[in-house]
Amino acid sequence: MKKFLAILLAVLMCVTLAACGQKKAEVLADEGHDAWVVHGQYLLADGSENGWNGKDSAVYEASTMTAISLDDVKALDESLYNTLSGKEVKYLYAIDVTFGTNDAGWTTDCLIDGKMHKANGSYAFKVAQCTIDEGVYAEDQWISDPKTAHAESLTPNTLFMPVWQEEADENGFSWASNPVVIGGAGTYTLICAQYSAVSAAGTPGFGIALVLKEAKEGIAYEEILQWVAADHTYGVIGGFNEWAADEAMADNGDGTWSATVALTAGTEFKVRADGAWDYSWGNGADNLVAEADGNYLVTIDFTGADPVVTAVAQ
């Protein structure tokens, strides 16, 4: 009897191990969506630049991720494989993309080693679950996404994931912020997993990882140091000057800078620093808008906790 039980236990163990091996070799494809697509201004495999909007079907196809298995992850990075093996992974996708080697023309904030940095926009991205109707792609779900897709970084040394909350934290991050590559310029295998658990506060429903394949020369990150207003120049820019040449603002000597500009009703404008778009201010994240024709005294005030721009009709 003891011999029989030992044999039976051995058989059951073999069956269990075989089942586990089969599961980890299973390609975890999402049957509810036609494609998972990566958005952002990174470089595609053919060297062309991706984009956020106005994509044609060829660009979408080149940005489409491939369903993979946990064993495929093991071949890429065993540490990541061990992490994912401890989670209930429902779907699993991957794609190779190049970040940080092309200038997107804008910057985004991120945390690197606990310090605030600016990164070129070519380091930012999001994943979208899409349906395809007669060749036209439609995004059903963004990852990460406000209220519905809480995603965590599975490789915090290469990927900064903003906090999943509506109110901005002390660094200005919220669920409206984009994930940002912080491992440096290079070609990465981007892996996105959907868990069986539904996204909720404190419970990520998705995990994203970046495994570096090849480091490349690219655009450096810039640490954000404490802002010293007097170390910069300021100007007003907008539709009145075709967003091309700043109207210089004068230093008032009291932590404020001002300029008088002629505006027509409906004209949008902002204040920016040093004639560049690295730092700009308006009505929060939006542009200021002139209510009527006339001259306006535009002032930026740095004496409070945050810069404040006012426009007073003269």
TITORMAR-13291 format. One record per residue (C-alpha): residue number from 1; residue in one letter; x, y negated, z negated. Coordinates in steps of 0.1 Angstrom, whole numbers, always signed. Example, Ala and Ser with C-alpha at 12.3 -4.5 7.8 and 13.67 -1.06 7.14 Angstrom:
residues 2
KOLKOL pos code    c1    c2    c3
KOLKOL   1    A  +123   +45   -78
KOLKOL   2    S  +137   +11   -71
end
This chain:
residues 314
KOLKOL pos code    c1    c2    c3
KOLKOL   1    M    +0    +0    +0
KOLKOL   2    K   +28   -24   -10
KOLKOL   3    K   +46   -17   +23
KOLKOL   4    F   +13   -23   +42
KOLKOL   5    L    +8   -56   +25
KOLKOL   6    A   +43   -67   +32
KOLKOL   7    I   +39   -59   +69
KOLKOL   8    L    +6   -77   +70
KOLKOL   9    L   +21  -108   +53
KOLKOL  10    A   +50  -108   +78
KOLKOL  11    V   +25  -106  +107
KOLKOL  12    L    +4  -135   +93
KOLKOL  13    M   +36  -156   +89
KOLKOL  14    C   +46  -150  +124
KOLKOL  15    V   +12  -159  +137
KOLKOL  16    T   +11  -191  +117
KOLKOL  17    L   +46  -201  +128
KOLKOL  18    A   +37  -193  +164
KOLKOL  19    A    +5  -214  +161
KOLKOL  20    C   +25  -243  +146
KOLKOL  21    G   +50  -241  +174
KOLKOL  22    Q   +23  -241  +200
KOLKOL  23    K    +6  -271  +184
KOLKOL  24    K   +39  -291  +184
KOLKOL  25    A   +45  -282  +220
KOLKOL  26    E   +10  -293  +230
KOLKOL  27    V    +7  -325  +250
KOLKOL  28    L   -15  -349  +230
KOLKOL  29    A   -35  -366  +258
KOLKOL  30    D   -64  -390  +252
KOLKOL  31    E   -94  -377  +272
KOLKOL  32    G  -114  -408  +262
KOLKOL  33    H   -93  -432  +282
KOLKOL  34    D   -79  -431  +317
KOLKOL  35    A   -46  -446  +308
KOLKOL  36    W   -25  -462  +280
KOLKOL  37    V    -7  -493  +294
KOLKOL  38    V   +21  -515  +279
KOLKOL  39    H   +16  -552  +284
KOLKOL  40    G   +44  -579  +280
KOLKOL  41    Q   +71  -596  +300
KOLKOL  42    Y   +96  -568  +298
KOLKOL  43    L  +112  -552  +328
KOLKOL  44    L   +97  -522  +345
KOLKOL  45    A  +117  -491  +356
KOLKOL  46    D  +122  -506  +390
KOLKOL  47    G  +137  -538  +375
KOLKOL  48    S  +106  -560  +382
KOLKOL  49    E   +90  -581  +355
KOLKOL  50    N   +58  -571  +339
KOLKOL  51    G   +32  -597  +328
KOLKOL  52    W    +3  -602  +304
KOLKOL  53    N   -23  -614  +329
KOLKOL  54    G   -33  -611  +366
KOLKOL  55    K   -18  -576  +371
KOLKOL  56    D   -25  -557  +402
KOLKOL  57    S   -30  -519  +402
KOLKOL  58    A    +6  -512  +412
KOLKOL  59    V   +20  -531  +381
KOLKOL  60    Y    -5  -513  +359
KOLKOL  61    E    +5  -480  +373
KOLKOL  62    A   +42  -488  +366
KOLKOL  63    S   +33  -498  +331
KOLKOL  64    T   +13  -466  +323
KOLKOL  65    M   +25  -444  +295
KOLKOL  66    T   +28  -406  +297
KOLKOL  67    A   +12  -382  +273
KOLKOL  68    I   +38  -362  +254
KOLKOL  69    S   +41  -336  +227
KOLKOL  70    L   +58  -337  +193
KOLKOL  71    D   +85  -314  +206
KOLKOL  72    D   +92  -341  +233
KOLKOL  73    V   +98  -366  +204
KOLKOL  74    K  +121  -341  +187
KOLKOL  75    A  +143  -341  +218
KOLKOL  76    L  +145  -379  +216
KOLKOL  77    D  +149  -385  +179
KOLKOL  78    E  +147  -359  +152
KOLKOL  79    S  +141  -384  +124
KOLKOL  80    L  +111  -398  +142
KOLKOL  81    Y   +99  -363  +149
KOLKOL  82    N  +101  -355  +112
KOLKOL  83    T   +81  -387  +104
KOLKOL  84    L   +54  -379  +130
KOLKOL  85    S   +52  -342  +119
KOLKOL  86    G   +41  -355   +85
KOLKOL  87    K   +11  -373  +100
KOLKOL  88    E   -20  -361  +117
KOLKOL  89    V   -13  -372  +153
KOLKOL  90    K   -43  -372  +176
KOLKOL  91    Y   -27  -387  +208
KOLKOL  92    L    +9  -394  +217
KOLKOL  93    Y   +23  -414  +246
KOLKOL  94    A   +57  -427  +257
KOLKOL  95    I   +73  -449  +284
KOLKOL  96    D  +108  -462  +291
KOLKOL  97    V  +110  -501  +293
KOLKOL  98    T  +137  -527  +291
KOLKOL  99    F  +133  -556  +267
KOLKOL 100    G  +152  -588  +262
KOLKOL 101    T  +172  -591  +294
KOLKOL 102    N  +148  -615  +313
KOLKOL 103    D  +137  -649  +302
KOLKOL 104    A  +100  -650  +296
KOLKOL 105    G  +100  -688  +292
KOLKOL 106    W   +87  -688  +257
KOLKOL 107    T   +96  -676  +222
KOLKOL 108    T   +79  -657  +194
KOLKOL 109    D   +87  -653  +157
KOLKOL 110    C   +98  -621  +139
KOLKOL 111    L  +115  -609  +108
KOLKOL 112    I  +150  -594  +111
KOLKOL 113    D  +166  -581   +79
KOLKOL 114    G  +140  -602   +60
KOLKOL 115    K  +150  -635   +77
KOLKOL 116    M  +128  -654  +101
KOLKOL 117    H  +141  -654  +137
KOLKOL 118    K  +129  -666  +171
KOLKOL 119    A  +129  -640  +199
KOLKOL 120    N  +125  -645  +236
KOLKOL 121    G   +90  -636  +248
KOLKOL 122    S  +105  -607  +267
KOLKOL 123    Y  +109  -588  +234
KOLKOL 124    A   +71  -590  +227
KOLKOL 125    F   +45  -564  +238
KOLKOL 126    K   +12  -547  +231
KOLKOL 127    V    -3  -514  +241
KOLKOL 128    A   -38  -511  +256
KOLKOL 129    Q   -60  -481  +261
KOLKOL 130    C   -77  -486  +295
KOLKOL 131    T  -104  -472  +317
KOLKOL 132    I  -100  -473  +355
KOLKOL 133    D  -129  -479  +378
KOLKOL 134    E  -122  -478  +415
KOLKOL 135    G   -85  -488  +409
KOLKOL 136    V   -94  -517  +385
KOLKOL 137    Y   -80  -514  +350
KOLKOL 138    A  -100  -526  +320
KOLKOL 139    E   -86  -528  +285
KOLKOL 140    D  -109  -511  +260
KOLKOL 141    Q   -86  -513  +230
KOLKOL 142    W   -55  -533  +222
KOLKOL 143    I   -28  -518  +199
KOLKOL 144    S   -24  -536  +176
KOLKOL 145    D   -57  -554  +176
KOLKOL 146    P   -77  -576  +152
KOLKOL 147    K  -100  -555  +129
KOLKOL 148    T   -99  -523  +150
KOLKOL 149    A   -63  -511  +155
KOLKOL 150    H   -40  -513  +126
KOLKOL 151    A    -6  -502  +138
KOLKOL 152    E   +25  -495  +118
KOLKOL 153    S   +62  -496  +128
KOLKOL 154    L   +77  -461  +127
KOLKOL 155    T  +112  -475  +135
KOLKOL 156    P  +115  -507  +114
KOLKOL 157    N  +151  -511  +124
KOLKOL 158    T  +141  -517  +160
KOLKOL 159    L  +105  -528  +159
KOLKOL 160    F   +89  -557  +138
KOLKOL 161    M   +52  -551  +133
KOLKOL 162    P   +32  -581  +120
KOLKOL 163    V    +9  -578   +90
KOLKOL 164    W   -26  -565   +96
KOLKOL 165    Q   -47  -593   +80
KOLKOL 166    E   -67  -622   +93
KOLKOL 167    E   -52  -648   +71
KOLKOL 168    A   -16  -657   +80
KOLKOL 169    D   +10  -648   +54
KOLKOL 170    E   +37  -671   +41
KOLKOL 171    N   +57  -667   +73
KOLKOL 172    G   +27  -673   +96
KOLKOL 173    F   +22  -637  +106
KOLKOL 174    S   -13  -621  +110
KOLKOL 175    W   -30  -595  +131
KOLKOL 176    A   -30  -620  +159
KOLKOL 177    S    +8  -618  +162
KOLKOL 178    N   +25  -595  +186
KOLKOL 179    P   +49  -566  +178
KOLKOL 180    V   +84  -577  +186
KOLKOL 181    V  +115  -556  +195
KOLKOL 182    I  +143  -565  +170
KOLKOL 183    G  +169  -538  +179
KOLKOL 184    G  +185  -560  +206
KOLKOL 185    A  +183  -561  +243
KOLKOL 186    G  +182  -527  +260
KOLKOL 187    T  +162  -499  +275
KOLKOL 188    Y  +140  -482  +250
KOLKOL 189    T  +116  -452  +249
KOLKOL 190    L   +85  -468  +235
KOLKOL 191    I   +63  -442  +217
KOLKOL 192    C   +27  -449  +206
KOLKOL 193    A    +8  -424  +184
KOLKOL 194    Q   -29  -425  +174
KOLKOL 195    Y   -37  -408  +141
KOLKOL 196    S   -68  -389  +132
KOLKOL 197    A   -73  -415  +104
KOLKOL 198    V   -94  -445  +114
KOLKOL 199    S   -77  -479  +110
KOLKOL 200    A   -85  -497   +77
KOLKOL 201    A   -68  -520   +53
KOLKOL 202    G   -38  -501   +40
KOLKOL 203    T   -45  -472   +64
KOLKOL 204    P   -28  -475   +98
KOLKOL 205    G   -46  -458  +126
KOLKOL 206    F   -17  -460  +150
KOLKOL 207    G   +21  -458  +149
KOLKOL 208    I   +46  -474  +173
KOLKOL 209    A   +83  -465  +176
KOLKOL 210    L  +112  -477  +197
KOLKOL 211    V  +141  -454  +204
KOLKOL 212    L  +171  -471  +220
KOLKOL 213    K  +184  -454  +252
KOLKOL 214    E  +209  -479  +265
KOLKOL 215    A  +220  -512  +250
KOLKOL 216    K  +223  -541  +274
KOLKOL 217    E  +235  -577  +276
KOLKOL 218    G  +205  -599  +269
KOLKOL 219    I  +190  -629  +252
KOLKOL 220    A  +201  -634  +216
KOLKOL 221    Y  +178  -639  +186
KOLKOL 222    E  +179  -673  +169
KOLKOL 223    E  +176  -674  +131
KOLKOL 224    I  +151  -700  +120
KOLKOL 225    L  +168  -723   +95
KOLKOL 226    Q  +151  -748   +72
KOLKOL 227    W  +138  -776   +94
KOLKOL 228    V  +156  -810   +89
KOLKOL 229    A  +134  -835  +107
KOLKOL 230    A  +161  -861  +110
KOLKOL 231    D  +183  -837  +130
KOLKOL 232    H  +159  -837  +159
KOLKOL 233    T  +143  -860  +185
KOLKOL 234    Y  +106  -861  +192
KOLKOL 235    G   +84  -869  +222
KOLKOL 236    V   +48  -869  +234
KOLKOL 237    I   +40  -848  +264
KOLKOL 238    G    +8  -839  +281
KOLKOL 239    G   -14  -844  +311
KOLKOL 240    F    -7  -881  +312
KOLKOL 241    N   +29  -874  +322
KOLKOL 242    E   +22  -841  +340
KOLKOL 243    W   +38  -822  +311
KOLKOL 244    A   +71  -831  +326
KOLKOL 245    A   +89  -859  +308
KOLKOL 246    D   +85  -867  +271
KOLKOL 247    E   +74  -902  +259
KOLKOL 248    A  +101  -908  +233
KOLKOL 249    M   +90  -913  +197
KOLKOL 250    A  +107  -939  +174
KOLKOL 251    D  +120  -929  +140
KOLKOL 252    N  +100  -950  +114
KOLKOL 253    G  +125  -942   +87
KOLKOL 254    D  +100  -927   +63
KOLKOL 255    G   +98  -891   +76
KOLKOL 256    T   +75  -900  +105
KOLKOL 257    W   +80  -907  +142
KOLKOL 258    S   +56  -926  +165
KOLKOL 259    A   +50  -936  +201
KOLKOL 260    T   +22  -955  +218
KOLKOL 261    V    +8  -938  +250
KOLKOL 262    A   -19  -947  +274
KOLKOL 263    L   -45  -918  +278
KOLKOL 264    T   -77  -912  +296
KOLKOL 265    A  -106  -894  +281
KOLKOL 266    G  -101  -856  +280
KOLKOL 267    T   -63  -858  +284
KOLKOL 268    E   -45  -830  +265
KOLKOL 269    F   -12  -837  +248
KOLKOL 270    K   +12  -825  +221
KOLKOL 271    V   +44  -835  +203
KOLKOL 272    R   +75  -815  +208
KOLKOL 273    A  +111  -815  +196
KOLKOL 274    D  +143  -821  +216
KOLKOL 275    G  +125  -821  +249
KOLKOL 276    A  +119  -783  +248
KOLKOL 277    W   +91  -759  +240
KOLKOL 278    D  +109  -741  +211
KOLKOL 279    Y   +90  -763  +186
KOLKOL 280    S   +58  -782  +194
KOLKOL 281    W   +28  -795  +174
KOLKOL 282    G    -8  -805  +182
KOLKOL 283    N   -42  -797  +167
KOLKOL 284    G   -30  -765  +150
KOLKOL 285    A   -21  -741  +178
KOLKOL 286    D   -41  -761  +203
KOLKOL 287    N   -34  -793  +222
KOLKOL 288    L   -47  -827  +211
KOLKOL 289    V   -74  -842  +233
KOLKOL 290    A   -80  -880  +238
KOLKOL 291    E  -117  -888  +231
KOLKOL 292    A  -118  -920  +253
KOLKOL 293    D   -97  -941  +276
KOLKOL 294    G   -71  -963  +259
KOLKOL 295    N   -38  -967  +241
KOLKOL 296    Y   -31  -943  +212
KOLKOL 297    L    -5  -945  +185
KOLKOL 298    V    +7  -909  +182
KOLKOL 299    T   +25  -901  +150
KOLKOL 300    I   +41  -869  +136
KOLKOL 301    D   +45  -868   +98
KOLKOL 302    F   +71  -844   +82
KOLKOL 303    T   +66  -855   +46
KOLKOL 304    G   +41  -828   +37
KOLKOL 305    A   +43  -790   +36
KOLKOL 306    D   +37  -788   +73
KOLKOL 307    P   +41  -813  +102
KOLKOL 308    V    +9  -833  +109
KOLKOL 309    V    +2  -850  +142
KOLKOL 310    T   -23  -879  +144
KOLKOL 311    A   -35  -900  +174
KOLKOL 312    V   -51  -933  +165
KOLKOL 313    A   -69  -954  +192
KOLKOL 314    Q   -54  -990  +193
end
